[in-house]
Every structure is written in C-alpha cells, then in structure tokens.
Amino acid sequence: MKVSALNEKVGVIGSGSWGTALALLAAEKKVPVSLWGRNAEAVKELAMSRVNGDYLPGTVLPENITPTSDLRDLKDCGLLIFAVPSKVVRSVAGQVGTQPLKKDAVLLSCIKGIENATGKRVSEILNEVIPGHPVAVLSGPNHAEEIAEHLPAAAVIGAVQEHTALLLQSFFTLPWFRTYTSTDVIGIEWGAAVKNVFALASGITTGLGLGDNARAALITRGLAEMIRLGSAFGGRRETFQGLSGVGDLIATCFSEHSRNFRVGKMLGKGLSLETIQNSMHMVAEGVPNTESIHASARKVGVRTPLIDMVYAILYGGLQPADAISELLSRDPRPEEDGG
C-alpha cells in the first residue's frame, strides 16, 4: 500500500473532541474525510453549523470534512481512525467490520485504554473484530484543543509492520505536527492507558492543595509503576521514556485540558464521582481504566501502590486525604526497588 492510497479518503470514527481534532489533522492533507458519530441528530447539527460546539467550540470544519452517522460512508476509506471511548470500541468496531471495507484499509487506534472484561489492548480488539487489516496506534502528549489550534505537537506511531508505521508517519507529517515510529505497540498502548490513572492522582493532590513537591513525586513514582506494569506485559522500557509514556504523562498530569486531571481535582476537593460524572459530557478514560488496569496488575503480580490508591478512591470508598496518608506511611524501600 502506498501513501497515495491513504489520500483517497479517510474515515474518523468518533466525533468527540479527539476525533474532531484528528479529522482536522487528516484534512490538512487535502484528503476527503468522513467524520462519523453515532448520534444522528448531533451529526446533523454539526454538518449544518460546521462547528463542534460541545467539544471544540470555535473551530470551524473545513469543507473536505463530511460529518456522517452512516457507517456506509466508511467503506471506501484507505485509512480508518478510531477515536471512540475505550469501553465501546469493541461494539463500534464490530459495526464497522460489517461494512464492505477496502481490503487494504489501515486501522489506526488513537484510543487510550484497556478493555475491562478481557484486559486486551485496543489494537488487539481491532485485530480480533476486524481481521485481515494492518493495525497501528498513535499516541503522545496531544490535547485536542491544541491540535485544533495548530500548536506544535509530536506523537509516536506504532505498528508491528514497520512499513505500516512509515506509511502513516508520512501521512501525519505537518509543519506543526511531528511523528516518530516504533514497533513497540504493546509499550505505546500500556503507557497511554496507565498515564490516565496517574492524571487522576495528580488532580487529587492538586485538589487537596498538597503543592508541587507532592505532585512531582507522584508523577515520578507513577512513571516507575508504568514501566513495571507495562514491561510485565511485554512493553520496552525505552518506550515508556518516550512520547507515549513520560511525554503523555507530563501533559496529562499538569494540564487543565486533561479530563482525568480535572476529575481528580474535583475528587480532591470533596465531590463524589457520581456528581462529577453527571456534570461532564465527555469521558474521562482514567475512571473505567483504573478498574481494568488494577485488575491487570493483580493478574501479573506487579506492585502498583498509586494505581491501588486511585482504585480504592474510585471504587472502594477511600477518602483522598486518607489515601495520601496510607501512601506516605508505607515501609521505606530503595528507589530502584520501586513502590
């Protein structure tokens, strides 16, 4: 498959903030882009107004982006970009897979999560549900709001087949958006998913007013947990020290753009998870993924005190201030030993 094949047409599956930002990226290549959303009424409004007011207000869609709620509009796409919440990726991919897709269409996951019931990564789900297509992943410190504004950013594209990664790298190269390639799909996906849990923790420390020292320590120890857990599943250590690991970790743990950070901050201020979620129209991936990642860590026997803390706050009724006290009162250990 050549780069020109991608230029025939691109389909973006998911019309939230990230999906819309990715559609804008693809549209920069002057390629026809179908932006699919499941809510037909919302898609109709988007097609008329050309502005995704609920997710990226102020950003006008160029003419080569066509909003649609009809999956049949994806059948002639050379590249299918998945940007739906991780908890629905299997069902949505199943619907996409019923369409007569191009036989050499590339499937690109831009989703950061681990499936709760199976512990599978998104690329594994896509390979399983839509077999016979090249599958790749894109990840990095990329807030949709800044991508839409053409602010400088970088990402890593991972694929088992290096040719696929290079093909996508060529497509996703813009004057303000730089991409790198990797064959470590496992490491990229685990880093991308786990950092959301630490963003919740970072928000909690901020909401509690614990200061920069505490947050820096938390992020540093979070990186250590990310490396231990991701490596246990086959990821390479150097991947977690790159854009999809520490890069995304920094951006997500410090930015008000991060939904996970904002949720954690509200938890730290004493709001309940139910109240917070009812006030949001976007998904904070760290909430469902804390459950799946915690379960995955238990399966492989990896020590994850920070993940355990966030899990206990979200699902065990532990108060944030008590969780911090428990973390600080654990037995001392060497830094290289982790924990």
Buried (B, 14 or more C-beta within 10 A) or exposed (E): BEBEBBBBBBBBBBBBBBBBBBBBBBBBBEBBBBBBBBEEEBBBBBBEEEBBEBBBEEBEBEEBBBBBBEBEBBBBBBBBBBBBBBBEBBEBBEBBBEBEBBEEBBBBBBBBBBBBEEBBBBBBBBBBBBEEBBBBBBBBBBBBBBBBBBEEBBBBBBBBEEEBBBBBBEBBEBEEBBBBBBBBBBBBBBBBBBBBBBBBBBBBBBBBEBEEEBBBBBBEBBBBBBBBBBBBBEBBEEBBBBBBBBBBBBBBBBBEBBBBBBBBBBBBBEBEBEEBEEEEEBBBBBBBBBBBBBBBBEEEEBBBBBBBBBBBBBEEEBEBEEBBEBBEEEEEEEEEEBB
